[in-house]
Amino acid sequence: MDRIGQLRRVSAEKHGQNTLKSLFGDTAYLLLNWPRAKQTEDGTWEATGWRPEECGSALMDACVRKGVFDPDTKVRCAGAWKGDDGELIVHFGSAIGVWPADGGRPASYDPCELGGWIYPTRPVLPHPAKPASAIGAAEEVLAYFRSWNWARPDVDPWLLLGFVVASFLGASVQWHPLFWAVGDRGTGKSTMLMMIYCLLGNFMLKIENATSAYIYQKVGRDSRAVGIDEAEPDEESTKLKQQMELARAAASGSVIGRGGADGTPVEFFQNAPYLFCSINMPGLNGADLSRIAVGVLGPLEGHALPDDAKVPPEEDKVIMRRVMEPLGRRLLRRVVDNWHRFPAVLKAFRGAMKAAGHSGRGADLFGTQLACAHLVLSDAMPTEVELAAWGERMKASELAELSTDLAANKTCLLHLLTSMLDVKQGGQSFTVGHWVEKLATNRQISEGEQSGAKDVREVLRTFGLDVRPHPKDKGNPRAELYLWVAYRHQQVAKLFQGSTWESRRGAGSWVGKLASLDGACANVSFHCGGADKAVLVPIHYCQEGPPDGGQQGERSDPSAAGRSPVQAAAVCDPDPYASDRSAADTASADHRQAPDPFALSEGFHS
């Protein structure tokens, strides 16, 4: 690191005078430690310069004593991080703040090596405001967010507040939420984005019309959030697809590896939340959609504001910054002062989401956002009433984000069952599922439906499929039926052509996916136009309702039927925070934090 905290790469042959001077940045220090002097006539010594060769040698000796250092794994740049003891470490660019996990007094450092990690100087991030000024900051931000016409007015503003808090926390949280705001013209997307950018300041990188390579190179080793405006799908959706790959990696804090021009591999870390904003949302698979909280915005014209909502300033950058930047620093103060409570709050909300039917990923996504929102809204742990209310609101079976979430093995089966067979009945073609259902219920096709096939079984066997019991149950009229799917049959391969499970050579990849269904059997001999093997799928998978990947449930709101995943809105219960507050909440005005190095004045501007 040089004099001002920048991390520099200097090879052995580059230890010349100018390079060394740029590293130390102070000639007086060089003259004091490695002087070049001559003796004057009166016998005294006079400095005439400094010795670069001795300075360079001393610097390389220090490197040897330090040992091997890998900058790709031991450098943390701007943003929030979690220390080995659970402390919150926020790199503000020009200073480092550390908030202990036990709520003790914070500490501050200049950019340096801390806990085995290098924290180099970076562009300055907003500092937290004075503790006393932070009271009511979260409620004010939430009031602004509630002024938009959300499809889920009692859910989406809280999720967005949680996203903003998670953006401040960066890599210090295990799961980094993704939020997608969808709305047509006149819904206030631009104003909302401007407000979020002003709240977060340099804690968020604003991206427009950029490739994925630009994004991960721009992020580098920072843990700053990324906001992508105009995330509209193009004709091939290649750019957006690559951006989604980055967001998917960022959700769990993954590493992007790329080959360097000189043959040296380069790693880019994705450790912070992503925000997308668009008029149209692309068609995402269930795995991607289950990582995203989708907020649908309706027109503002004619929208009746809730009583506690607050309209943000007009769409003017100067005015917006003047109002939102101080508010963002007040909110940041709430975040860092309450960090010691976050693990327990997160555990409570993850448990509530699990109880509401969410998988681990759903509990991570929504549990993290709700925990972040609660962290700044309340000084107390969430009550059982609050958790139950949020669990009722966030039922996995009723959330639009999870309406297309489908386990990969069931997705594979659904693709097969909905594939059309080139067999005509009365001039009409039917799906695999149609024929499977007929044979499973032991109903032969009627005379009016007669085609070239003699019966339903012949139709299915022509395509490498069949419906019958397991060979071990042969002769048992009550035996369970299975859908037989051939391993290498060319007609089966055609049904999966162009899909994720298409066959390259040998057995198709559908075999492994279908075999992973509970109760399925693999490697069963099957003679269908030739000797082959088959995977046997229990017939109930073909006869049950829409496969749900473990997320399906009864809808309590019949009016929600038929809505698209983006348009659907969850049925909301009364505000969980409307219940009686605890003593810790009502006494929040008397909350006092021990003095810390980041208790800055209200007039501070980063």
N, C-alpha and C positions, 0 to 999 in steps of 0.2 A: 504494500500500500504506500502511496506517495504522501507528501506532506498534508494534502487536503483530503486524504481518505479515499482516493481513487485506486482501484485495483489495476495494476499495470503488469503486462508481460514484457520482460526484458531478457533477451537471450545473452549468453556469455560474451559473445563478440560485440554486443551493443553497449558495453559499459564505458562509453566515452564521456568526455567532459560535459557536453550539453545534455546528454541523457541523464547523467547523475544529478546535474543541477536542477533539471526539471523534476526529478524525484524528490529531492530534499527541499527545493524551493526557497532556500535561505542560505545565501553565501556566508553569512556570519557563522552558521553552524559548521559549514565545511571548513572555514578558516580556523575555527577553534579546534577541530578534531584532527584534521589532516593538513596542517599548514606547510607552506613552502616559504622558508625564511632565509634571510642573509644577515650576516653580522655587520653592524655599522662601525664607523671609525671609533666611536666611544665604547665599543665592546658590547653593546646591546644588540638584541636580535629584532629584526623587523620583518613582518609578514609581507611577502610579495605575491602571494596567491595560495592555492591549495593543490594537493596532489591527487588527481583523479585516479591514478593507478592504485594508490593505497586505499582510497575510498572504495573503488570497485572491488578490490581484493577483500576488504573487510565485509562488504555487502555479500559477496559470494560465500565467505566463511560463515556468515550468519545464516544463509540459506541452507548450508550443509548441516549446521547444528539444528535447524528447524525440522529437517527431515522431509520426506516425500509429502507433497501437497497436491491434491486434486481439486482444481477450482470448479470442476463440474459438479462436485458433490458437497462442497463445504463453503459455498457462497450463498448468502441470503441478501437480496436487494430490497427495494422499497416495499412496504406493506407489513401486514401482521403475521407473526409466526408464534409457534408454541415451543417453549423451552422444555428441557428434559425433566424438570420438576413441575411441569404444568403451568408455569408462569406465561403470561402474555407478553410477547416481545414485539413492539411496534417500531419499525424502522421508518422514521419520518424523513429520511433522505439526508438531512444534516445533523440529526440527533437520533438516539435510540432510547425508547422508554420501556421499562420493564415493570410490569404489575404482577406481584407474587400471587400464587394460587391460593394462599391463605388470607388474602385481603390485606396483607401488610403494606408498609409504606413503599411507594414506587421508587425506582432509581433511574438515573439518566446517564448516558454515556455519549461521547463523541463516536463517530464511525470507527470501529475497531474490531479486534477479534474478541468474541464473547462466547464462552461455552464451547470452544472448538469450531465455531463458525465465524466466517469473515463477513462483516457488515460494512460494505464500502459506501462512500458518499454517492447519493443519488439525488434526482430532482426533489425539491421540498414538497412534502405532503402536509395537508392541514393539521394543525395541532389542536388538542382538545381545549375547550373554553374553561373558564374558572368553574370549580365545582358548584358554587351557589347559583350560577346562571343556568345550570343544566336542568333544573326542576321544570317539568312540564314540556320539555323539548319533544319527547316521543309522542305525547298526546297532540301536540301541535302538528307534527308531521303526519300523524294518522288522520287528523281532521282535514288536512289538505288532500290526502289520498282519497278520502271518502267523498270528495266533491265530484269525482268522475262517475260516469254512469256505468258501473260495473254490472256484469251479468250475475255475479254473486256478491252483492254489496256487503254482506256480513262475513265474507271470507277473503276476497281478493285484496282489499286494502291492508289487512293484517299480513297476508303473505308478502305483499310488496314492501311493507315496513320491515318484515323479517329479512327480505332480500337485501335491503339497504344496510341493515345492521351486519348481515353476513359479509357484505362487501367490505365493511370496515375491518372485520375480523380476518378476512383473507384466508391464509393457509393455517391459521390457528385452529380452525374447526375441521373435523374429519371429512364432512360432506359439504360440498360447495353447491348451493342451490342454483338452478337455472330457471329463469323467469321469461316468459314470452308474452308480450302485450300485443293483442290483435285488435284492430279496429279500423273502420273505414274513415274516409275524410269527414271532418267535423266532429270527431270523437275526442279530440284533445291530446292525441299521442305526442305531438311535437312539444306542447307545453309540459307534459308529464316528463318527457325525456330531459328537457332543459332543466326542470326542477331537480331531477335525480342527479344530473351531472353537476349542478351547482351545490347540492347537498354533499356529494362525495368529493368534489374537487379532483385532485390528482390521485385519489384512491380508486378512480375508475378511468380506464383508457377509452376514449370515444373513437369508435371505428365506423367508417362509412366507405362502401365500395372498395374493400380491401381483400386481397387473397389471404388464404390461411397461412402461407409462408410469411407474409408481412405481419400477421397478428402474432404468431409465436416468436418471431424475431423481435418484434416490438415489446412483447411481454418480457422476453428474456428470463431473468431469474427473479423478477418481481412477483409479488403475490397480490397484485392489484386486479380489481374486477375489470371485465371487458363489456362494453355496451356497443351493440351492433344495430345501427339504425338501417331502415330500408332493407330488411332481410327478406326480400321478395324472391320467390323461386324463379329462376330463368327457365328457358326452354328445356335445358338439360339438367338444371339444378346442380351443376357440378361445383360451382363456387360455394353455394350454400351447404351442399353435402359435406364439403371439406371443412367448412366452419363448424358444422354440427359434430364432426369427428373431433375437432379441438374441444368443443364444449363437453362432449362425452368424456374425453380424457380429463378435463378440468374438474368434472363433478366429483371424481374420486381422488384427484390429485396425482395424475399419472405423468409420465415422462414421454416426450416426443423425441424420437431419435432420428437424426438425418446424417447422411454422409457428407463430409466436408470436401472442398475443392482439392485440398492437398492429401486426401485419403484419410484424414483424421475424423473420426465420428464426432458429431456435435449433438448435445442434449439440450432440450428446451423443456422447462418445467411449466406445467399448467396447474395452478394451485389456487384459483379464485373463482367466484361466481361469474356467470355469463348472463347478459340481458339482451334479448332479441326484441325487435319491434317491427311490425309489418302490417300491411293491409290484409294480405292473404298469408295463411299459414300453409307451408308445404305438407304434402302427405308424408307423415313420419311413421315408422314402424312402432309397434308397441313398446319395444325396448327403449327407443329414444324418447317417446312421448311420456313414458313412466318416469323419466328423469327431469321432466319440465313441469313447472306450475304455469298454467295457461290462464291469463287474465283477459277476458273479452270485454272490450269497451263498446258501449252504445252511443248514439248521438247525444250531444250535449243540449241541443235545441229541445226545449220542452221538458228537460230533465228537472225534476223537483229535488232540491238539495235536502239531505237529511238535516235535522235540527243542529247536530253538532259538527257539521261539515264547514270547511273554510275554503273559500275560493282563492287559488294562488294568484300572484301578481300577473299583470298583463304580460303577453308574450314579448318581452323585451329583455335582452340578455343583461343589460346593465342593472335594471331594476330587479330582475330575478336574482342575480348574483348578490346584490346588496341585501336582499332579504334572506336568501337561502344559505349563503356561505356561513354567516354566524349561527344560523339554526343547525346546520350540519355539524359545526364544531361543538355546539351544545349537546347534540345527540351523541357525538363521539365521546364526550365526557361521560355520559350515562353508560356507554358501552364499556369503556376501560375501567370505570369505578365498580362495575358490577361483574367483571370477568370472573371473580372467584366463585360466583353463584352459578355460572353457566353450566358446568358439568351436571349438577343436580337437576337444574331446570330442563336440560336436554334429555336426561334420562326419563324424567316424568312425562314429557311430551312424546318421546319415542314409544313409551309404554302405552300411552293413550292411543297413538296411531296403530300400534299392534292390536290393541283391543278392538279397534274399529275395522279390523280386517285387512290391514295393509301388510304387504310383504316387507322384507328388510329394507328394500330400496325405497318403497313408499314411506316407511317410517323415517328413513334418513332424510328424504326430501322435505316432506311436510313437517316432520318433527323438528328439524333444524330451523326452518323458517318460523314456525310458531314459537319455538324456544327463544329465538333471537328477538322476536317482537315482544314476548313477555318479559325478557330480560330488561328492556328499557321502559316498559310500561308499568312495571310493578317492582317493588323492593322485597316482595315476599314470594315464597314458593307458590306455584299454582295449587289451588284447592281441588279437592275431589270433584266438587260441583263444576268448576271451570274445565277440568280435564274431561269430564263426562260430556259437557256441552260441546266441546271441540270435537270429541270423538263422534258425537251424533252428527255434527256438521260435516265432518270429513270422512264419512263412511266410504270405504273403498268401492263399494258397489254402486255408489251414486256420484262419484267424481268423474267429470268429463275426461280428465287426463288419463284415467285408467280404463275408460270404456273400450279401448282397443288393445289393452294390455293382454297379451296372449302368450302362454308358454310356447317355446319353440317347437316342442313335439306336437302340441295341439294345432299350432299354425300349419305344420307340415301335413297333418291329417286333414285339416280344413281345406287346404289347397287340393288335396287328392279328391275329397268328397265333392267339391264344387267344380271339378273339371268336367267339361262336356265330352261325352263319348260320341264318336261318329257312327251312331246307329239310329236309324229313323224309325219312329213309330207314328204311323198316320201322318207322315210328313214333318214330324217334330223330333228334335233331339233332346236327350235328357242327361242329367249329371250322373256321376258315379254314385253319389248319395241316393239318387232316385232308385237305381237298380239294386243297390245294397239293401235299401229299406224294403223293397218288394220281396227279395229273397229271404230277408230276415224274418218277415212276417208271414212267410210261406204262402204268398199270393202270386199265382202265375199271371202273366199278361193275358188280357182278354183277346178274343178273336179280332176285335176291331183294332187292336194294337199290334197285331202280328207283323213281324218284319222278317228279314232274312234269318234271324236267329230263331232256333226252335223253342228256347225257353230262356228265362232270365240267367240261369247259371251259365249257359253257353255264351251269352252276351258278355258276362264278366270274365269268363275264362279266356275269351278272345283277347282281352286286354290285360292278361296276367293277374287277374283278381278272382277271388272266390269267397263265398260265405258258407262255412261249415264248422263243425266242432273240431277240437284238437284230436289228432290221431289216437291218442290214448283213451279218448271217450267214444270211440267208434262203436255204434250200436246202441248207445244210450240216447233215447228220445228226449230226455230232459237236459242233455249236455249243453253247456254254454257255447254259444256261437262266437266265431271269430271272423274278422275280415282278413283274408289271406292276401298278402301283397308280395309278388315275386321279386327276387333280388335283381335279376339281369334281363327280364323280359323287355323287349324293345318297345312294346306299346306302353308299358309303365314308364319307361324312360321318356317317351314322348309327352306323357302327361306332366312330367316334372321339367320338361325342357324350358329353359329361360328362367327358372326359379332358383332359389338358393340351394335347392337339393338336386339339381340336375346331375346326370351321370356323365362322367368323363370316360372312364373305362372300368370294367368290372362292375361290382355291385354299386348301386347308386347310394348317395349319402342319405336318402330317405330311410334306408334300412336302420341306421343307427338312431335316427330321431324317433321313428315309430316304435322301435324296440325299447326306448326309454320310457314309454308310457307304462304306468303301473299295471301289472298283470299281463303285459305283452310277452310273446314268446318269439325267439329268433332261431334261425338255423334249422327250420323244420323242412323236411323233404317235400317238394312240390313238383308234380309232373303236370306241366301246362304247355303243351306243344313241344316239350323237351324237358329233360331232367334239370331241376333247379332247386333252389332253396327259397323259403318264404319267411316273412315276419308276420306273426299273427297278432292282430289287434282286437281286444275284447269288443264285442259288438255294441256294448252300451255307449262307448265313445262316439259311435256313429248315430245313435238314436237320441242322445240327450239334447238339451237345449243348446244355445250358442256356447261354444267352448269359452271358458273364462280365465284360464290360467290361474285359478285360485282367487279371483277378485270378484266373481259374480255374486249378486245378491238380489233380494226383492226390492223393487223401487217403491218408495213410499209415496211418490208423487206421480200419479198417472199422467199428468200433463207433460212430464219430462220425456215420455216415450216419443221416439221418432226424431229427437233432436240429434244433430251432429255432435261429435265430441267437442268441437270448439264452441258450439252454440249452447250446449246444455249447461244448466246452472244447478248447483246443489241446493237442496231444500235446507234452509237455514233455521236454526233455533234462536231463541233470544240470546243477546250478547252475553258471553260467559263472564265478561268483566262487569256486567251490570249488577252482579251479586254484591253482598256486603264486603267491603274491603277489610283486610286484617289491620291490626294496630300498626304494623310496620308500614303499610301503604298509607294510612291516614297521617302518619307521622313523617311522611317523606319530606315535607317542607322543613323539618328540623334535622334532616340528614346532614351529617358533617363528615367530610373526608379529610384525612390527615394531609397536611401540606405536601405537595410533591413538585418536582421540577417542571411539570407541564401544566401547572396552574397558571395559565397565561391570562393576560388582561383581555377584556372584551374587545379592545381595539386592535388586537393582534391580527395581522393578515399574513397568511403563508405565501 
